[in-house]
Amino acid sequence: MQRPFLARKILALFLTTLLMPTTVSAVQILKYSDHEPLGGMRTSFIKDVFFAEIEKESQGRLKVDAHWNSELARSYDALGVVKEGTVADMAIVVPEYTPKEFPLQQIFKSFPVGPTGARQVEFFRKAYATIPAFQAEVARQNVVNLFLATGYPVAFFSTKPLNKLDDITGQKWRSASFWHQDFLKNSGAIPVSMPWGEGIYDALKAGSLDGLMVNVDSGYELNVHKTAPNVLISKDLWLGHVYLLVMNKDTWNKLADEDKQAIQRAASKAYQTLGSVMDSSFDSMVDELAHNGVKIRQLSSTEVAHWESATQYQQVQEKWVKEQESKGVKEAGRTMDKVTALLKESMK
């Protein structure tokens, strides 16, 4: 008569054990969107260093499902996609591509000279950590910034011999940045606006475009040097390009505190090596260009200072501030002053 009772007791014990909470957390998959293909310095670093550290620091609780080359969203659509949060939990957002949403973050490109490598990384981190106007712009878009990646210095690719930057006078030069177009104009060149792609290569080849003012890696990847093999560069030629790796705010708020902290630790570890990796990659590109027969020369500090003066960038900034304030962007002047002070500090 005891056997049915014993069986019921064993079954109850089994069910209790089965329903007890497990100590192993479920894996959360975070979907990531990037407009650039995997293989470049930035995309490889994000995948192999930052994302790897996220998985490591979270002890496997967080994994990233990364999608590259605009598979989920094009560069100009990325902010809207991650802001909504259905297609992607995380994405690379470039402030330059969304000036309406990020008017004040356009300030970064208004300087012709700036820090490089680790100092550049530190500058951007301080800017977003200490300037409330930038934090407010990001927060208004329903996203949280997790990591900052930066761009390479500017290079001048010319179809004609380029012994000094004054040689661009009277020539047609392309730049995507409205700041850089003003710099070119003030330096005596004729600024040209043209979509990025094979059309630029064809224009250089046809002679309807004399040169390209662009970050050295973009020129290298598009093989611009094959038709514009005369190159002037300097690590001090500031591009001011920043990539925000952001997460949808609702997704972030749903994460456990330990997972939020894991992501923050992963970012801190990744930042420790980002600057040196960028410097090494820059040097490798310069060596590769020279090896391919490109006439490439690094500008002296005196030449860089001459370019900085020729751009009349401070007058360009003053004009921009007045335009923005007339549109209701009241923080334009104060934010410009804060960024200027921070940039000077980073150059010491």
N, C-alpha and C positions, 0 to 999 in steps of 0.2 A: 504493500500500500504506500510505501515511501517513495517508490520510483517515479510516479508522475509528478510529485511535489519537487523531487530533486531535479527532474528534467526542466520543470518550469523555472526553477531557481537558476540553473545553468544558462537557460535561454535569456533570462532577464539580465544576468551578468554579462552575457555576450553582447546584447543590444546596448547596454549601458556603455560598454567599452567602445563599441562601434560608433556611438553618437558623441563620444567625448571629443572636445575641440583638439585638433591636431596642432602640433608645434611648428609644422612646416607650412609657411605662408604660400598662397597661390601666386603664381607668376603673373605679373601684369605686363602686357605688351603695349608699348608706346609707339604709335605710328608717326614717322618723321618724313618731312618733305624737304627736298633740296633741288634748286633749279639747275645746279651744275652737275656734270657727270662725275662719277667716282674716279679718282686717279690723280687729281691735282693735289697740291700740298694741303690746302684747306680741307677739302672733302676727306682725304685720307687721314688727316690728323683727327678730325671729328669722329670718324668711324673707329680708327685703330687706337686712339688714345682716350678721348672724352667718353664715347659710348662704352668702350671696354671698361673704363673706370666706374661708370655708372653701374654696370652689371656686377663688378667686383665689390664696390662699396655697399651695394644693396644686398650682397650675398646671394645674388641670383634672383631676387624678388622682382627686379625691373629688367626688362629686355627691350631693345629698340628694334623696331621693324623699319629699316631705312629705305626710302625710295628716292632715287637720284634722277638727274637730267630732266626735271620738270614732269616726271611721271604722274605726280599727283597735282601739282600746281606750277604755273609759270611764275617767273620772278616777280612780275608786277601784280600777280593775284595772290601771292603767298600770305600776305597779312590778312586779307579777307577770309582765306580758307582756314587759317589757324585760329583766327578770332572767333569764327563760327564753331569750330571744333569737331565737326562730324567726319570730315575727310581725313584730317590729320590732327594729332595731339600736339605735335611740335613741328616747327619749320624754321628755315632761314629767312629772315626778313631784312631787306636792305633799305634803310631809311631814304636813300636817294631816290628810290623808285616810288615812294609814297610821300611826296612833299606836302600834300594836303593834310594828311594825318600826322606827319612828323615835321612841321615847318622849322622848328628850332634845331633839329638834328641836321639840317642842311648846313649849319655853321661849320661843321668839321672840315668841309672841303674848301673853305674860304681862305686857307693859309697855303702859301706856296712852299713853305719850308717847315719841317717838323721832325719829331723823333722817329726812330726806326727800331725794329726788333723788339726786345724786351721793354724798352722805354716807351715804345708806341702802345704796346699792350697795357702797360701800367697807366699810361695817360687815359686811354679809353675807360679802363676800369674805374679810375678816380672820377672821370667826368660823369659817368652814370651813377656813381655812388654818392657824389657830393653836390650835384647840381639838380635841385628839385624839379626844375622845368622839364628835364629829360625823363625823370621818373614819372612825372604826371602824364607826359605824352604817351609813354608806353602803357601805363595803367588804364588810360582811357580807351585803349584798344582791346581790353579784355584778355591781355596776355601778360605773362611773367617772363622776364629775361633770365635765362639760365647761364648763358655763355656768350662771350664776345670773341669774334675772330676779326682779323684786320687784313688790309690789303697791302700789296707791295708798293714800293716807290714808283714815281713817274719816270718814264723814259721818253726820249724824243727819237722817233724812227723817221728817217728822211730818205727820199729817193735820190737826193743830190748830196754832194759832199757837204758835211756839216762840221766845220772846224770849231765853231763857237755858236752859242745860242742867238747871237745877233744876226746870224745868217738866215734866220727864219723871216726876216723883214720882207714884206711884199709877197710872201708865199702863202699858199692855201694849206691850212692845217686843221685837222679834225680833232675835236674833243667832245665827249658826251656831256661834260659838266658845264653848266652855265657859268660857274665861277671861272673855270679854266678858259672858256671862250673869251671872257673879259680879259683874262691874263694875256692871252695870245694877241688880242686886239691892242691892248696897251703896250705890248712889246713890239708892235709893228707888223704882225702877221695878219692874215685874213682868216678869221675863224669860220669853220665849216661844220654844219650839223648834218650828220649822216647816221642812219641806223647801223648798229654793230652787226657784222657778218661778212660774207664773201664779197658784198658790194664794195667794201672798203679796199679789199685786196685788188679788185678789178679797177677801182678808181686810181689807186697808186700806180698800177701797171699801165693804165691809159694816159697818165700824166695830168688828169683833172684834179688830182690831189697830190700835194707835195710831201706831206708828212702827217704823222700821227703823234699826238700827245696822249699817252695812255700808260697805265701800269705795265711794268715790264713783262709780267707773266701773261697778261692778255695778248700783248703783241707777239710774244713768243709762241703761244698756243695757236694763234691764227696764222702763224708763219709770215707775219708782216715783214720780217727781216729779209725774206726772199726777194721782195720788190723794193724794200726800203732798207738797204743794208748799211746805212750810216746812222749810228746810234750814239747819243749822248745820255749818260745816266749819272745818278748820284743817290746814295741811300738817304740823303737829306732832302731830296725833292719829294715833298709831301703829297700824298694822294688823299689822305683823310677818309679812306673808304672803310666802312665798318659793316660787319655782318652780325645781326642779332639772332642768336639761336633762342627762340622763345617757345613757351608752352602755353596752351590755352589755359586761362585762369581757372575755369571750372574744373578742368582736369587736375590742375595743381592743387586746388583746395580739397579735392577728394583723396589726395595721397596721404598716407600715414606720415606722421612727423618724422619717423625714422627714415622713410624713403626720401622725403624732402631734404633731410640732412645728408643722406647718401649722395644725392645729386650735387649738393653744394660742395661736399668734400671732393667729388669727382672733378668739378670745375676748378677748384683750388689746385689740385694736383696737375691738371692739364695745363693750367696757366704757367706752372713752373718751367715747362720746357717749350712752350709755344714760341717765345722770342728767339731762342737759339735755333730752333727748327727753321724758322723763317729766314734767319740770316744765312744758314747753311744752304737752303734752297735757292736764295737769291744769288749767292756766289756760284752755285752750280749752273744756274741759267746763264750768268755772264760768261763763264768758262765755255759753256756749250755754244753760245752765240759766236764767241771768238774762234772756237774750233771750226765752226761752219763758214769761216771766212768773212764774218761781219766785222766792219770797221767800228769798233766800240771803244768808247773812252769815258772814264769817270771824271766828272767835273771837279775842279778844285774848290776849296771853300770860298775863295774870292769870286769865282764864277757863279757859285750858288747865290752868294750875297748880291751879285749884280742882277741875277734873274729876279730875286726877291724884290729888289728895288724897282726893276723895270715893270713888274706886274701892276704896281700901284694898288696892291691888294687892300690897303687900309681905306682908300677912297671907295673901292668897290664894296667893301663891307659896310661903310657908312651909308651908301646909297641903298643897299639891301635892307639895312635896319629901318630906314625911313619908310621904305615901301611896305615892310612887314607891319610896322606900327600903324601905318595908315589903314591896313587891313584888319586891325584889331588884335594883332599878335603883340600884346603889351610887354611881354618878357623879352622881346628880341634884343634890345640894347643891353639890358642887364646880363642876359645869357651870353651875348657876344663878349662882354667884358670878362665874365668868369672863365670862359673858354680860353680867351687870350692870356689871362694870367696863369692858368693851369698849363698851357702850352709852353709859355716862357719858362716856367718852373721845371718842366720835363726836359727842357733843352740845356739846362745848366750842367 
